[in-house]
């Protein structure tokens, strides 16, 4: 039974790691858009949508790495 739980944890960890990398890349792509550049010029900060993707990608990636290392 423990082997099945370890395998499931590794699969979930891998999915979270890949999903986190995808979110971070999506945020990077969004930060280069014309709307994001305009917002950054006016306010000095990236739009919230970009930051949400960066933060979500980082959290997902860290949890995914933890599950892969633990399993």
C-alpha positions as YAML, in Angstrom:
chain: A
units: angstrom
residues:
- id: 1
  name: UNK
  ca: [0.00, 0.00, 0.00]
- id: 2
  name: UNK
  ca: [2.84, 2.41, 0.75]
- id: 3
  name: UNK
  ca: [4.20, 2.01, -2.77]
- id: 4
  name: UNK
  ca: [0.89, 3.10, -4.26]
- id: 5
  name: UNK
  ca: [0.80, 6.20, -2.05]
- id: 6
  name: UNK
  ca: [4.40, 7.07, -2.97]
- id: 7
  name: UNK
  ca: [3.63, 6.67, -6.66]
- id: 8
  name: UNK
  ca: [0.56, 8.89, -6.37]
- id: 9
  name: UNK
  ca: [2.57, 11.54, -4.50]
- id: 10
  name: UNK
  ca: [5.25, 11.49, -7.20]
- id: 11
  name: UNK
  ca: [2.69, 11.80, -9.99]
- id: 12
  name: UNK
  ca: [0.94, 14.70, -8.24]
- id: 13
  name: UNK
  ca: [4.33, 16.31, -7.56]
- id: 14
  name: UNK
  ca: [5.32, 16.03, -11.20]
- id: 15
  name: UNK
  ca: [1.98, 17.49, -12.35]
- id: 16
  name: UNK
  ca: [2.37, 20.40, -9.91]
- id: 17
  name: UNK
  ca: [5.95, 21.00, -10.99]
- id: 18
  name: UNK
  ca: [5.07, 21.07, -14.68]
- id: 19
  name: UNK
  ca: [1.95, 23.15, -14.01]
- id: 20
  name: UNK
  ca: [3.98, 25.62, -11.95]
- id: 21
  name: UNK
  ca: [6.53, 25.99, -14.71]
- id: 22
  name: UNK
  ca: [3.69, 26.55, -17.16]
- id: 23
  name: UNK
  ca: [2.10, 29.22, -14.98]
- id: 24
  name: UNK
  ca: [5.43, 31.00, -14.53]
- id: 25
  name: UNK
  ca: [6.06, 30.92, -18.28]
- id: 26
  name: UNK
  ca: [2.53, 32.18, -18.96]
- id: 27
  name: UNK
  ca: [3.12, 35.06, -16.54]
- id: 28
  name: UNK
  ca: [6.41, 35.84, -18.28]
- id: 29
  name: UNK
  ca: [4.65, 35.92, -21.64]
- id: 30
  name: UNK
  ca: [1.93, 38.18, -20.24]
- id: 31
  name: UNK
  ca: [4.49, 40.57, -18.76]
- id: 32
  name: UNK
  ca: [5.82, 41.22, -22.25]
- id: 33
  name: UNK
  ca: [2.41, 42.19, -23.66]
- id: 34
  name: UNK
  ca: [1.58, 45.72, -24.72]
- id: 35
  name: UNK
  ca: [-1.04, 46.13, -21.97]
- id: 36
  name: UNK
  ca: [1.40, 44.99, -19.28]
- id: 37
  name: UNK
  ca: [4.11, 47.30, -20.57]
- id: 38
  name: UNK
  ca: [1.66, 50.22, -20.60]
- id: 39
  name: UNK
  ca: [0.55, 49.43, -17.04]
- id: 40
  name: UNK
  ca: [4.15, 49.12, -15.89]
- id: 41
  name: UNK
  ca: [4.97, 52.47, -17.46]
- id: 42
  name: UNK
  ca: [2.08, 54.22, -15.73]
- id: 43
  name: UNK
  ca: [2.18, 52.57, -12.31]
- id: 44
  name: UNK
  ca: [5.70, 51.18, -12.08]
- id: 45
  name: UNK
  ca: [4.41, 47.70, -11.23]
- id: 46
  name: UNK
  ca: [3.36, 44.67, -13.20]
- id: 47
  name: UNK
  ca: [-0.39, 43.98, -13.51]
- id: 48
  name: UNK
  ca: [-2.01, 41.79, -10.87]
- id: 49
  name: UNK
  ca: [-2.75, 39.00, -13.36]
- id: 50
  name: UNK
  ca: [0.96, 38.60, -14.09]
- id: 51
  name: UNK
  ca: [1.86, 38.56, -10.41]
- id: 52
  name: UNK
  ca: [-0.84, 35.97, -9.67]
- id: 53
  name: UNK
  ca: [0.67, 33.66, -12.27]
- id: 54
  name: UNK
  ca: [4.20, 34.19, -10.96]
- id: 55
  name: UNK
  ca: [3.12, 33.48, -7.39]
- id: 56
  name: UNK
  ca: [0.95, 30.51, -8.37]
- id: 57
  name: UNK
  ca: [3.76, 29.07, -10.46]
- id: 58
  name: UNK
  ca: [6.27, 29.45, -7.62]
- id: 59
  name: UNK
  ca: [4.00, 27.89, -5.01]
- id: 60
  name: UNK
  ca: [3.00, 25.05, -7.30]
- id: 61
  name: UNK
  ca: [6.62, 24.40, -8.24]
- id: 62
  name: UNK
  ca: [7.80, 24.31, -4.62]
- id: 63
  name: UNK
  ca: [4.99, 21.96, -3.56]
- id: 64
  name: UNK
  ca: [5.71, 19.77, -6.58]
- id: 65
  name: UNK
  ca: [9.41, 19.58, -5.70]
- id: 66
  name: UNK
  ca: [8.55, 18.77, -2.09]
- id: 67
  name: UNK
  ca: [6.25, 15.91, -3.13]
- id: 68
  name: UNK
  ca: [8.83, 14.54, -5.56]
- id: 69
  name: UNK
  ca: [11.58, 14.66, -2.93]
- id: 70
  name: UNK
  ca: [9.36, 13.19, -0.19]
- id: 71
  name: UNK
  ca: [8.00, 10.36, -2.32]
...
